[in-house]
Structures are given as C-alpha cells and as structure tokens.
Amino acid sequence: MSEKTERPWGYYRVLHEYSSAKVKELVVDPGKKLSMQRHAWREEFWFVAEGVATLYTLDNNVATFLGKFSQNGQIMIAKNEWHQLANETDIPLKVVEIQYGGMCIEGDIERKDV
C-alpha cells in the first residue's frame, strides 16, 4: 500500500497495482469535490464504502447532476466520459476506485473548469 497523496479535496492512496489495473482508496473531505475530468485510456469503477457520493457530468460545458450514491453504491465511468465526484455532506466520503485499461496513470486525466 502506498502513502497518502494529499489533494485539495482530501487524499488518495494506491492499494494495489497490476499491469492493466489499479485499485485506489479516495477520501473526499466534507464539502469538497474533484475536478471535472475524463480519461482517454482507462475506465473506472467506483464503490462507495462510506458516505454519500454526488456525481456530475458535463453537458454543453455546464456541470449537470447525475445522481447520489450512498454506502455500497456502484458507479461505472466509461472512457472519455466527463465526470466529477463531490462530497456534499458533513462526513468524509470513502470510495474504492478500480481503474482498468490501456494506461492507469495520473497523466491520463484531462481536466475542465466548469
């Protein structure tokens, strides 16, 4: 297991890496959100371990609400699908992320300001 990588929204930790997959723990602090982003080389599966995840997508350059996912909720993110994970509650959000595809690297993130 790797050390925590701190981010403005909380932190992530790589739990395990394979040749074409990576398993991460994401912890999103209350009231925080990740950037609006998409990936050209990978897909992602998110499992909500604790808390409530709010998911947004991009529609005509506007962040659009997709849904809320509570504990044990599951979310599939396809390649090139704009997505943004948010914690709009007052408790930490804990998500297990499984990345899989051609490249599971931090460099495969395209961000967009919305």
PEGI-V408833 format. One record per pair of residues at least 24 apart in sequence whose C-alpha atoms are under 10 Angstrom apart, sorted by the first residue. I is the first residue (numbers start at 0). GAP is how many residues later the second one is. If there is no record, write none. Layout:
i->I gap->GAP
i->I gap->GAP
//
This chain:
i->6 gap->27
i->7 gap->24
i->7 gap->25
i->7 gap->26
i->8 gap->24
i->8 gap->25
i->8 gap->26
i->8 gap->77
i->8 gap->78
i->9 gap->24
i->9 gap->82
i->9 gap->83
i->10 gap->83
i->11 gap->82
i->11 gap->83
i->11 gap->84
i->11 gap->85
i->12 gap->83
i->13 gap->82
i->13 gap->83
i->13 gap->84
i->14 gap->81
i->14 gap->82
i->14 gap->83
i->15 gap->82
i->16 gap->81
i->16 gap->82
i->16 gap->87
i->17 gap->81
i->17 gap->82
i->17 gap->86
i->18 gap->81
i->18 gap->82
i->18 gap->83
i->18 gap->84
i->18 gap->85
i->19 gap->79
i->19 gap->80
i->19 gap->81
i->19 gap->82
i->19 gap->83
i->19 gap->84
i->20 gap->77
i->20 gap->78
i->20 gap->79
i->20 gap->80
i->20 gap->81
i->20 gap->82
i->20 gap->83
i->20 gap->84
i->21 gap->75
i->21 gap->76
i->21 gap->77
i->21 gap->78
i->21 gap->79
i->21 gap->81
i->21 gap->82
i->21 gap->83
i->22 gap->73
i->22 gap->74
i->22 gap->75
i->22 gap->76
i->22 gap->77
i->22 gap->81
i->23 gap->71
i->23 gap->72
i->23 gap->73
i->23 gap->74
i->23 gap->75
i->24 gap->24
i->24 gap->69
i->24 gap->70
i->24 gap->71
i->24 gap->72
i->24 gap->73
i->25 gap->67
i->25 gap->68
i->25 gap->69
i->25 gap->70
i->25 gap->71
i->26 gap->24
i->26 gap->60
i->26 gap->65
i->26 gap->66
i->26 gap->67
i->26 gap->68
i->26 gap->69
i->27 gap->25
i->27 gap->57
i->27 gap->58
i->27 gap->59
i->27 gap->60
i->27 gap->63
i->27 gap->64
i->27 gap->65
i->27 gap->66
i->27 gap->67
i->28 gap->57
i->28 gap->58
i->28 gap->59
i->28 gap->60
i->28 gap->61
i->28 gap->62
i->28 gap->63
i->28 gap->64
i->28 gap->65
i->29 gap->56
i->29 gap->57
i->29 gap->58
i->29 gap->59
i->29 gap->60
i->29 gap->61
i->29 gap->62
i->29 gap->63
i->30 gap->55
i->30 gap->56
i->30 gap->57
i->30 gap->58
i->30 gap->59
i->30 gap->60
i->30 gap->61
i->30 gap->62
i->31 gap->53
i->31 gap->54
i->31 gap->55
i->31 gap->56
i->31 gap->57
i->31 gap->58
i->31 gap->60
i->31 gap->61
i->32 gap->51
i->32 gap->52
i->32 gap->53
i->32 gap->54
i->32 gap->55
i->33 gap->49
i->33 gap->50
i->33 gap->51
i->33 gap->52
i->33 gap->53
i->33 gap->77
i->34 gap->47
i->34 gap->48
i->34 gap->49
i->34 gap->50
i->34 gap->51
i->34 gap->74
i->34 gap->75
i->34 gap->76
i->34 gap->77
i->34 gap->78
i->34 gap->79
i->35 gap->27
i->35 gap->46
i->35 gap->47
i->35 gap->48
i->35 gap->49
i->35 gap->50
i->35 gap->73
i->35 gap->74
i->35 gap->75
i->35 gap->76
i->35 gap->77
i->35 gap->78
i->36 gap->43
i->36 gap->44
i->36 gap->45
i->36 gap->46
i->36 gap->47
i->36 gap->48
i->36 gap->71
i->36 gap->72
i->36 gap->73
i->36 gap->74
i->36 gap->75
i->36 gap->76
i->37 gap->39
i->37 gap->40
i->37 gap->41
i->37 gap->42
i->37 gap->43
i->37 gap->44
i->37 gap->45
i->37 gap->46
i->37 gap->70
i->37 gap->71
i->37 gap->72
i->37 gap->73
i->37 gap->74
i->38 gap->38
i->38 gap->39
i->38 gap->40
i->38 gap->41
i->38 gap->42
i->38 gap->43
i->38 gap->44
i->38 gap->64
i->38 gap->65
i->38 gap->66
i->38 gap->67
i->38 gap->68
i->38 gap->69
i->38 gap->70
i->38 gap->71
i->38 gap->72
i->39 gap->38
i->39 gap->39
i->39 gap->40
i->39 gap->41
i->39 gap->61
i->39 gap->62
i->39 gap->63
i->39 gap->68
i->39 gap->69
i->39 gap->70
i->40 gap->37
i->40 gap->38
i->40 gap->39
i->40 gap->58
i->40 gap->59
i->40 gap->60
i->40 gap->61
i->40 gap->62
i->40 gap->63
i->40 gap->64
i->40 gap->66
i->40 gap->67
i->40 gap->68
i->41 gap->35
i->41 gap->36
i->41 gap->37
i->41 gap->38
i->41 gap->56
i->41 gap->57
i->41 gap->58
i->41 gap->59
i->41 gap->60
i->41 gap->61
i->41 gap->62
i->41 gap->63
i->41 gap->66
i->41 gap->67
i->42 gap->33
i->42 gap->34
i->42 gap->35
i->42 gap->36
i->42 gap->37
i->42 gap->38
i->42 gap->55
i->42 gap->56
i->42 gap->57
i->42 gap->58
i->42 gap->59
i->42 gap->60
i->42 gap->61
i->43 gap->31
i->43 gap->32
i->43 gap->33
i->43 gap->34
i->43 gap->35
i->43 gap->53
i->43 gap->54
i->43 gap->55
i->43 gap->56
i->43 gap->57
i->43 gap->60
i->44 gap->29
i->44 gap->30
i->44 gap->31
i->44 gap->32
i->44 gap->33
i->44 gap->50
i->44 gap->51
i->44 gap->52
i->44 gap->53
i->44 gap->54
i->44 gap->55
i->45 gap->26
i->45 gap->27
i->45 gap->28
i->45 gap->29
i->45 gap->30
i->45 gap->31
i->45 gap->48
i->45 gap->49
i->45 gap->50
i->45 gap->51
i->45 gap->52
i->45 gap->53
i->46 gap->24
i->46 gap->25
i->46 gap->26
i->46 gap->27
i->46 gap->28
i->46 gap->29
i->46 gap->47
i->46 gap->48
i->46 gap->49
i->46 gap->50
i->46 gap->51
i->47 gap->24
i->47 gap->25
i->47 gap->26
i->47 gap->27
i->47 gap->45
i->47 gap->46
i->47 gap->47
i->47 gap->48
i->47 gap->49
i->48 gap->24
i->48 gap->25
i->48 gap->44
i->48 gap->45
i->48 gap->46
i->48 gap->47
i->49 gap->41
i->49 gap->42
i->49 gap->43
i->49 gap->44
i->49 gap->45
i->49 gap->46
i->50 gap->36
i->50 gap->37
i->50 gap->38
i->50 gap->39
i->50 gap->40
i->50 gap->41
i->50 gap->42
i->50 gap->43
i->50 gap->44
i->51 gap->34
i->51 gap->35
i->51 gap->36
i->51 gap->37
i->51 gap->38
i->51 gap->39
i->51 gap->40
i->51 gap->41
i->51 gap->42
i->51 gap->43
i->52 gap->32
i->52 gap->33
i->52 gap->34
i->52 gap->35
i->52 gap->36
i->52 gap->39
i->52 gap->40
i->52 gap->41
i->52 gap->42
i->53 gap->30
i->53 gap->31
i->53 gap->32
i->53 gap->33
i->53 gap->34
i->53 gap->35
i->53 gap->39
i->54 gap->28
i->54 gap->29
i->54 gap->30
i->54 gap->31
i->54 gap->32
i->55 gap->26
i->55 gap->27
i->55 gap->28
i->55 gap->29
i->55 gap->30
i->56 gap->24
i->56 gap->25
i->56 gap->26
i->56 gap->27
i->56 gap->28
i->57 gap->24
i->57 gap->25
i->57 gap->26
i->57 gap->54
i->57 gap->56
i->60 gap->51
i->60 gap->52
i->60 gap->53
i->61 gap->51
i->61 gap->52
i->62 gap->50
i->62 gap->51
i->70 gap->24
i->79 gap->29
i->79 gap->30
i->81 gap->28
i->81 gap->29
i->81 gap->30
i->82 gap->28
i->83 gap->27
//
